[in-house]
């Protein structure tokens, strides 16, 4: 089966694009990271022409590459069929997302730092670094000299009261935030707000079933089942879904995660375009606390982290109920190796309550219709 022009890139395409980039003469010679592999989407005009004439559209991949040694970001356009780099650009004034392996390294750097250990012992009376959690967050730019043109994260600290599965968010280490340069992987600034320092809360607040125990969960809700003995009312062909006169394409990428494209409605045999593309372009989460360092806790979840990398593998029973169709998603690590997220997207129907009801007082007729909705879920 030929691929739809909007189908997400798969494992084989990521592996091929990686191989082509690694053999390119301008590829970084020192430390590097693969930041992203994204499908180069056809334009509206190209897609419309393909849709009506079914001509072939070449699969091309935009590859983001970070040269850690030179602190430079590159973007390569890779033609998969020709197996060549079509273009190679140095991206001026651009910073890549924050990558998960970088956050792991940030935690290691912070926890082994002698000054961090000294501050935790002096001000917080805590010296078990095995129980400390160091979480790197994107940081806003306040115009400080040390902030300019650097890839920085502010590191929020928590701790656990035991080495197992204690809820770390119940034990914040307030008032102290190291700042780490991601390219250098070193602490460049120690923000210590002595007026905001407070003792670490010691009370434990578990919330998982494993921590609480099954016997402590509510038991007054009886099972609620969703069944469709005659099957579902939607049809799936690859990534194209049809349901109740609607037709759309389900896509995915590492930045936005779920992407809907070419959403149409069939009106008496004629498909009318409703949306060309729909996605969550950005997600800004300002925490609203005016006290430092929380006044700079402003996460751009899409651009700084990539929702696609954060996606869960969905499970029947709570994430999705009923008769489910799942779609896997493919992301990658910073070495460029593909990673499959099983059941990253789920598709199902839900009863949505009373749609409309009308009672005729003269005839005594009562007409009622149930509502139904098609749910496309992706959780990050």
Residue pairs with C-beta under 8 A, 6 or more apart in sequence:
1 238
3 59
3 238
4 238
4 239
4 240
4 249
5 41
5 42
5 46
5 47
5 50
5 57
6 39
6 41
6 42
6 47
6 239
6 249
6 251
6 261
6 262
7 39
7 238
7 239
7 251
8 39
8 239
8 251
8 252
8 253
8 329
8 330
9 17
9 37
9 38
9 39
9 59
9 61
9 330
10 330
10 338
11 330
11 338
11 340
13 37
13 59
13 61
13 80
14 37
14 61
14 330
14 332
14 336
14 337
14 338
15 336
15 337
15 338
16 80
16 83
17 37
17 61
17 63
17 78
17 80
17 336
18 34
18 37
18 63
18 332
18 336
18 337
20 78
20 83
20 84
20 85
21 27
21 34
21 63
21 65
21 76
21 78
21 85
21 336
22 336
24 76
24 85
24 88
26 74
26 88
27 65
28 65
28 67
28 68
28 69
28 70
28 72
28 74
29 69
30 67
30 68
30 69
30 70
31 67
31 68
31 69
32 65
32 66
32 67
32 68
32 69
33 65
33 66
33 68
33 96
33 99
33 101
33 102
33 334
33 335
34 63
34 64
34 65
34 66
34 332
34 333
34 334
34 335
34 336
35 64
35 65
35 66
35 73
35 96
35 97
35 99
35 334
36 62
36 63
36 64
36 96
36 97
36 254
36 255
36 306
37 61
37 62
37 63
37 64
37 254
37 332
37 336
38 61
38 62
38 63
38 64
38 253
38 254
38 255
39 59
39 60
39 61
39 62
39 253
40 60
40 61
40 62
40 77
42 50
42 57
44 276
46 57
47 57
47 262
49 55
50 57
51 262
58 79
58 80
58 81
58 82
59 80
59 81
60 77
60 78
60 79
60 80
60 86
61 77
61 78
61 80
62 75
62 76
62 77
62 78
63 75
63 76
63 77
63 78
64 73
64 74
64 75
64 96
65 73
65 74
65 75
65 76
66 72
66 73
66 74
66 96
67 73
67 74
68 183
71 151
71 183
72 90
72 91
73 90
73 91
73 94
73 95
73 96
74 88
74 89
74 90
74 91
75 88
75 89
75 91
76 85
76 87
76 88
76 89
77 85
77 86
77 87
77 88
78 84
78 85
78 86
79 85
79 86
95 151
96 151
97 255
97 303
97 304
97 305
97 306
98 136
98 138
98 153
98 182
98 304
98 305
99 334
100 309
101 333
101 334
102 136
102 182
102 185
102 334
103 135
103 136
103 153
105 185
106 134
106 136
106 153
106 155
106 180
106 182
106 185
107 133
107 134
107 135
107 136
107 155
109 180
109 185
109 186
109 187
110 116
110 134
110 155
110 157
110 178
110 180
110 187
111 129
111 132
111 134
112 129
113 178
113 187
115 187
115 190
116 178
116 187
116 190
117 127
117 129
119 176
119 190
119 192
120 126
120 127
120 129
120 132
120 157
120 173
120 176
121 127
123 175
123 176
123 192
123 194
123 197
124 173
124 176
124 197
124 199
124 200
125 199
126 132
126 159
126 173
126 200
128 159
130 163
131 159
131 160
131 161
131 162
131 163
132 157
132 158
132 159
132 173
133 157
133 158
133 159
133 160
133 168
134 155
134 156
134 157
134 178
135 155
135 156
135 157
135 158
136 153
136 154
136 155
136 180
137 153
137 154
137 155
137 156
137 297
137 299
138 153
138 154
138 298
138 299
138 300
138 304
138 305
139 147
139 152
139 153
139 154
139 179
139 296
140 296
140 298
141 147
141 148
142 296
146 179
146 188
146 189
150 181
150 183
150 188
151 181
151 182
151 183
152 179
152 180
152 181
152 182
152 188
153 179
153 180
153 182
154 177
154 178
154 179
154 191
154 293
154 296
154 297
155 177
155 178
155 179
155 180
156 172
156 177
156 293
156 297
157 172
157 173
157 176
157 177
158 168
158 169
158 171
158 172
158 173
159 168
159 171
159 173
159 200
160 166
160 168
160 171
161 171
161 202
161 204
165 208
165 210
165 211
166 204
166 206
166 211
167 204
167 205
167 206
167 207
167 211
170 201
170 203
170 204
170 205
171 200
171 201
171 202
172 200
172 201
173 200
174 196
174 197
174 198
175 192
175 193
175 194
175 195
175 196
175 197
175 198
176 190
176 191
176 192
176 193
176 197
177 191
177 293
178 187
178 189
178 190
178 191
179 187
179 188
179 189
179 190
179 191
180 186
180 187
180 188
181 188
191 292
191 293
193 291
193 292
193 293
196 291
196 292
206 212
209 217
226 321
226 322
226 323
226 350
226 351
227 322
227 323
228 322
228 323
228 349
231 323
232 323
232 325
232 348
232 349
233 243
233 244
233 349
233 372
234 241
234 242
234 243
234 325
234 347
234 349
234 374
235 241
235 242
235 243
236 325
236 347
239 249
239 250
239 251
239 327
240 247
240 248
240 249
240 250
241 247
241 248
241 249
241 250
241 347
241 374
241 376
243 349
243 374
244 372
244 374
245 265
245 266
245 267
246 263
246 264
246 265
246 266
246 374
247 262
247 263
247 264
247 265
247 266
247 271
248 260
248 261
248 262
248 263
248 264
249 260
249 261
249 262
250 258
250 259
250 260
250 327
250 345
250 347
250 376
251 258
251 259
251 260
251 261
252 258
252 259
252 308
252 327
252 329
252 330
252 344
252 345
252 378
253 259
253 308
254 306
254 308
254 309
254 331
254 332
255 302
255 303
255 306
255 307
255 308
256 279
256 280
256 281
256 302
256 307
256 308
257 280
257 307
257 308
257 310
257 311
257 329
257 344
257 378
257 380
258 279
258 280
258 345
258 376
258 378
259 277
259 278
259 279
260 275
260 277
260 278
260 279
260 376
261 275
261 276
261 277
261 278
262 273
262 275
262 276
263 273
263 274
263 275
263 276
263 278
264 271
264 272
264 273
264 274
265 271
265 272
265 274
266 272
280 302
280 307
281 302
282 300
282 301
282 302
282 303
283 299
283 300
283 301
283 302
283 307
284 298
284 299
284 300
285 298
285 299
285 301
286 297
286 298
287 294
287 297
287 298
289 295
289 297
299 305
301 307
301 310
301 380
307 380
308 329
308 331
308 380
309 331
310 380
311 329
311 331
311 341
311 344
311 378
311 379
311 380
312 319
312 341
312 344
312 379
312 380
313 341
313 342
313 343
313 344
314 320
314 326
314 343
314 344
314 345
314 346
314 377
314 379
315 343
316 324
319 346
319 377
319 379
320 346
320 348
320 375
320 377
321 348
321 350
322 348
322 349
322 350
323 348
323 349
324 346
324 347
324 348
325 346
325 347
325 348
326 342
326 343
326 344
326 345
326 346
326 347
327 343
327 344
327 345
327 346
327 347
328 340
328 341
328 342
328 343
328 344
329 340
329 341
329 344
329 345
330 338
330 339
330 340
330 341
331 338
331 339
331 341
332 338
332 339
333 339
344 378
345 376
345 377
345 378
346 375
346 376
346 377
346 378
347 374
347 375
347 376
347 377
348 374
348 375
348 377
349 372
349 373
349 374
349 375
350 372
350 373
350 375
351 370
351 371
351 372
352 370
352 371
352 372
352 373
353 370
353 371
354 368
354 369
354 370
354 371
355 369
355 370
355 371
356 368
356 369
357 366
357 367
357 368
357 369
358 366
358 367
358 368
359 365
359 366
360 366
